[in-house]
Amino acid sequence: MRTQIEIQRDKDPVSNVLKWLLLAVAIITFAALGWTTVVTYKEAPPFPDRFVSDGGTVLMSATDIQAGKAGFQKADLMDYGSLYGTGSYFGEDYTAQNLARLATLTEDNIAKAEHGKPLTSLAPEQQAGVKVAMQVELQGVDLSKQVAVIPDALAGAITVLQGRITGELLRHDFAKGWTKAYSLDEQSARQTAAFLIYSSLTTVARRPGTQTSWTQNWPFEPLVGNTPTTSTFQWTWMSFCFTFFAFGAVLFIYERYLNDPDDASMDPVLASFRPLTASQRRVGKYFLVVAALLLLQILVGAIMAHYYTDRTSFYGIKIDQYLPFNFLRDVHIQTPIVWIGLSWIGAALFLAPAISGREAKGQGILVDCLFWVTLLIVAGAFVGNYLGIMDYIKEGWFWFGNQGLSYIQLGRFWQIGFFAGLIIWSVLVFRALWPTRDTLWNATREFWSGRIRLEHLLWASTVNIAVLYAFGMIPLTGIEKSFTISDFWRWWVVHLWVEQSFEFFAAAITAYLLMATGLVSRKLAERSVYFEIILIFLGGVVGTGHHLYWVGEPGLWVPLGSMYSFIEVLPLVLLVTEAIKNRRLIKAAPQFKYGLVYTYIIGAAFWNFVGAGVFGGGTLKCAARQLLRARHISYSQSRPYVSVRRLRAVEDRPDLFLSALCCGRPVPVRGKIGEGGVLTLQRWHGFVDFSQLLPQRLAAVECGL
């Protein structure tokens, strides 16, 4: 017989509408992501079979470039510098810096060929003519042809620059904090240099039939004629207007349909605390590892912060050649992924038996096995990262060493093991939620008849977490030849985990706890979580595009990324609104036993909004992204503390965000950033008071950047 709670839930018209809307949104957003995947593969920068000079000399081949990408990953250069603005901002951006170097060398070659003198010895009008000729040569490189013919001036620049980059990769430069690429030899270093030069060419070579480069004219570099596209400006301001409309719509829907008096029957399944089951008692060690990894992250972050102030030593101790910065950054950004994942695993395994009210057979032993296997994988991955970077793992670096892609550096063997652990975790949560045949049958019947419950959403979120991690392993057994495609799949893990999977899981489990402890009815909890997950899917899935503006992706990501990334702010606004409401509920319930715990949960929701919504993933960051995109700050010198690729100014570079706000014109910083980094830039332009610089720099350092 159906209970009164079930009858009331089924009669709730709002939940029924939101439920089907959620299904439609999930299908449409992932279908849209599938369509954009096809377009991305078609429009990624192509590889000519070879680059040749006018005289027929082969400068680079597709084989060299693709082997060079493997060298780039093997040496983990992405965790020292960045490519297309994505990676670490400790070192240079290889694409922007080498683009400027190519342009300068080409200019000098043209000047000598046409005037018989170096560029600096020419009259201003002659220099202007040389600059135009250089821009024509760089922009005229046709990457869509099987054989790319390179004019002699540019060909000479490529040859010289390739030799310089090769030498730089193979020797220490501790003044810059650079530890040589131990894992590269002369040949692989030269191939890596070819890959870096090719990447720079994609930023200036025009797509056939357009005046736009393969990277949407990123980086802004007047020297080579890279200026903002019309689409960039149009979608910047349209997305601003859309944001204000979306804020109003969300607040209206919340007040109109979700903020009703809660007069439905309660379902406080966790109101009484039962004795711990065998599996629950064994979950504690998961959180000990979580705490240890958090402390390790903080420790490594402190060492990295010191690197920014003294790149040659750690308080006089020469650790650079034994602990390269890129390895430290590996640890610093891998540890949170692991401890967040273990927190998910532990929380779900602990709560599932409490939700079902009984223990599945053999669950305790399986929880133990999962822990020890996961611990082995995590330890092996960190050790493999170090051994790969230091060249102790040679042929098997891809499988057991370091993959060299930020946030998913784990060797493929360890990555597969971690994915298997997530799948097993999802299975364990499933059997803990429905431990008997009867409970499983009832849950299945409810699901397929459309009566989706919070328990279904909770388990679906675990599947979502596991499945999305798999996309970071494309292609499974080898190295993708295109960085554009590699980066596209990388963001399926990095972005979708944070903006979609993590929030999906957090929304489902928080809503269930609110209902299960008697603070809200099941009806109101389900209404709220449906609406919140709809917003999460809308912003978190297609919103992945705001990472893909300048990495060689098709131009469609500019409008899609601009519009949908703003929606990411909306679930966070809803979180704060719900937190305020729940705080009032707790204060009005003097007999509520879990006040301290829920104060923490509400506080986490609030600081999630402040950190991710205001400073990290939302309002100010989006504002900064658009303002900097409008200003188009450029960078290409040795200390570029600027991220223009995603323009994450508030999150990554609060100092440059203030500079952009105060600056009334585009600012090419090439040649202006010396040993003082951004601090020198700001003083040079006179943007902000010097007393403001210290807290800004500390904020950036605290991020480990």
Secondary structure, DSSP 4 states (H G I P E B T S, - for coil): ---HHHHHHHT-HHHHHHHHHHHHHHHHHHHHHHHHHHHHHHHSPP--SEEEETT--EEEEHHHHHHHHHHHHHTTGGGTSEETTEE-SSS-BHHHHHHHHHHHHHHHHHHHHHHSS-GGGS-HHHHHHHHHHHHHHHHT--TTSSEEEE-HHHHHHHHHHHHHHHHHHTS-BGGGTBPP-TT--HHHHHHHHHHHHHHHHHTTSBPTTSSSBTTTT-S-BGGGTB---HHHHHHHHHHHHHHHHHHHHHHHHIIIIISS---SPP--TTSSPPPPPHHHHTSHHHHHHHHHHHHHHHHHHHHHHHHHH-SS-BTTB--TTTS-HHHHHHHHHHHHHHHHHHHHHHHHHHHHHHHHTSPPTTHHHHHHHHHHHHHHHHHHHHHHHHHHHTTSS-TTHHHHSB--STT--B-HHHHHHHHHHHHHHHHHHHHHHS-SHHHHHHHHHHHHTT---HHHHHHHHHHHHHHHHHGGG-SSSS--S-HHHHHHHHHHHHHHIIIIIHHHHHHHHHHHHHHHTTSS-HHHHHHHHHHHHHHHHHHHTGGGGGG-TTSS--TTHHHHHHHHHHHTHHHHHHHHHHHHHHHHHHHT-TT-TTHHHHHHHHHHHHHHIIIIIIIISSHHHHHHHHHHHHHT-B--SS------SS--HHHH-HHHHHHHHH--S--B-TTT--TTTHHHHHHHHT-S-GGGHHHHHHHHHHTT-
